[in-house]
Amino acid sequence: MDSDEIQNGRALPLGTPLGETETSPERRQEKMEPDAEIEYLYLTFKTPLPVPNITNSNSSGASVSKDGALPSPDLTPYANPLGWPNSRKNMVLFLSCMATFLTAYTSGSYSPPQDLIREDLGASSNVTVLVGITTFCVGFALAPMFLAPFSEMNGRYPVFVVSGIVYVIFQAVCGVVRNLAGMLIARLFVGIGASVFSTMVGGVIADMWGKEGRNTPMALFSGAVMIGTGAGPLFAAIMTRRLGHIGTGNAAAWKWVFWHQVIMGSLLMLALAVLLKESRGSVLLSRKAKALNKWYEELENQGHYGVWVNESKPTGSSDSSGTEGSSDEEKGKMHSVPPTVSPDASLKRVRWIVKEDEERSSLGKMVTVSVSRPFHLLFSESIVFFFSVWVSFAWGVLYLSFGSIPLVFKRQYGWDIEQSGYAFVSLAIGGIIGTILSIWLERILHHPKWAVPGDSPSASSLTLVGEELSNSDEEARSGGQAAPSSRSDKIWAFIRRRFPADAPEARIYFACVTSILLPAGLFIFGLTARPHIHWIFSCIGLALATMGILSIYLAIFNYFADSYNQYASSALAAQSMCRNLVGGAFPLVTAALFTNLGETRATCLLGAIAIGLTVVPWVLVFYGERIRARSPFASQLGQR
């Protein structure tokens, strides 16, 4: 409810005093002493606000003070993000995906002009220039561990804006720097600024969508990563080829590879600063509590002490969660409570507090935990370790493409840098198809014959075209008696028994199959990259490999986010660190790998490793419950 505030379960128009309702009950008035003890109550998104003890009213019944009207505070900016209107959610998601696209664009656009950077900065070799990708990934991997505590304390909005400014400034530095050391340092800070727009977007999505509705936004976010990874080298290659020899020094035209990103980044940061809304629930609750407490203090300064607390329905409790809502709350609904002051209500001086604020440690301790816990999970949790290895290799292959695609197409087809850049379109196409496929497969998981009854609020509406009728429909057609069991019913029964839709491993069922696209694409790319074989087959291989990488990335993110509860951010930080460090290392060995082994052997070696790693999700699907039972962090996953 974006324009109304909830008071005792009823929606009040903006400007209505908190002590009034549209049909005012008989009002109780008592005198409270100014020195009465203040009681501190926990505030949650489901807490019904008590009625203030307003002792004066005018002829129309509106509450007034000695100095005039007492308008209620506007609490709509602090509404639960899970209940935001779809228009606001979609706006935040669009901005977040655009920011993610730009960071992925930046990671790949550095590679095509490497020859020009080497000449301009006097570097000894192209490998030393490509260290700029490595330093970018180092900043990308490590910065979120230090920035996460700041987002917990101050919200996501200020971290987004400040990081965006850092990103834009050091992109500009890349365009004017005059030596290689300066370029490498600038790329490090570009990675630090850009890291927020990849790692923190997942948290923003979790702020706004519950488990059932999170897959589609996450798929769009993952698709933005893959599309940006393909678009960056594409446009950078075109600029390198057409502007490469125009101008010298800082006036060199090819430096528009950096300057056009400065322009895009500046426009995006402006849009984020104006349109982005804070989405972290605990931060919004803290601000709401401060607004209410300030309001109560103003009332007390004008002689109105206390609020009417319904003892039969406590307004706050120590075991209430401030950020986790029920399924009803996730859909924007609130539990109904009586709109009047009950006879057993008591007058109390109240101040609101938020449980997360009390449990939050000092900034130094939060940073220490944020940095140390991902390493602890990485080396103590087999699930986190092997999933991190799996996604890290996939990410390394993605970054390997920055150098392997131009090298292979030049050697086999004689393409120049611009022509090779067009091959990166296949990565973007793979990202688009992979995103659509991921959304469609999630709908299958919620099929009425697969999903456990009640597992998803929308499960009954997610029927697929061409499927047989559900059991209830068949029963209705047969006059209220169950229809005979068909072959498809037996298949669905087997699937429900062996692959339950409500198990934590449900998030990786389809990744067990779609991840095979990564080795399949690598084999196709390596075996068809021949002068006598049309180049389209190599591009098809690249698109398939990209689809496999996207499915791995999305499955692991969803599994960790849904299953690891309060440790999810640390588990995600562990895989993100490994993924980006490996991704930053692979470009340094690309030329040596493909030059020494050749296209076929190099890609077949990578494909063989990818095949071996596809065993990881299968092991968890069949033995996940047993593995989780031995884990102190994951032992509760099966009980969600």
Buried (B, 14 or more C-beta within 10 A) or exposed (E): BEEBBBBBBBBBEEEBBBBBBEEEEEBBEEEBEEEEEEEEBBBBBBBBBBBBBBBEBEEEEBBBBEEEEBBBBEBEEBBBBBBBEEEBBEBBBBBBBBBBBBBBBBBBBBBBBBBBBBBBBEBEEBBBBBBBBBBBBBBBBBBBBBBBBBBBBBBBBBBBBBBBBBBBBBBBBBBEBEEBEBBBBBBBBBBBBBBBBBBBBBBBBBBBBBBBBBBBBBBBBBBBBBBBBBBBBBBBBBBBBEBBEEEEEEEBBBBBBBBBBBEBBBEBBEBBEEEBBBBBBBBBBBBBBEBBBEBBEEBBEBEBBBBBBBEEBBBBEEEBBBBBBBBEBBBBEBEEBBBBBBEEBEBBBBBBBBBBBEEBEEEEEBBEBBBEBBBBBBEEBBBBBBBBBBBBBBBBBBBBBBBBBBBBBBBBBEBEBBBBBBBBBBBBBBBBBBBEBBBEBBBBBBBBBBBEEEBBBEBBEBBEEEEBBBBEEBBEEEEEEEBEEEEEBEEBEEBBEEBBBEBBBBBBBBBBEBBBBBBBBBBBBBBBBBEEEEBEBBBBBBBBBBBBBBBBBBBBBBBBBBBBBEBBBBBBBBBBBBBBBBBBBBBBBBBEBBEEBBBBEBBBBBBEBBBEBBEBBBBBBEEBEEBBEEBEBBEBBBEE
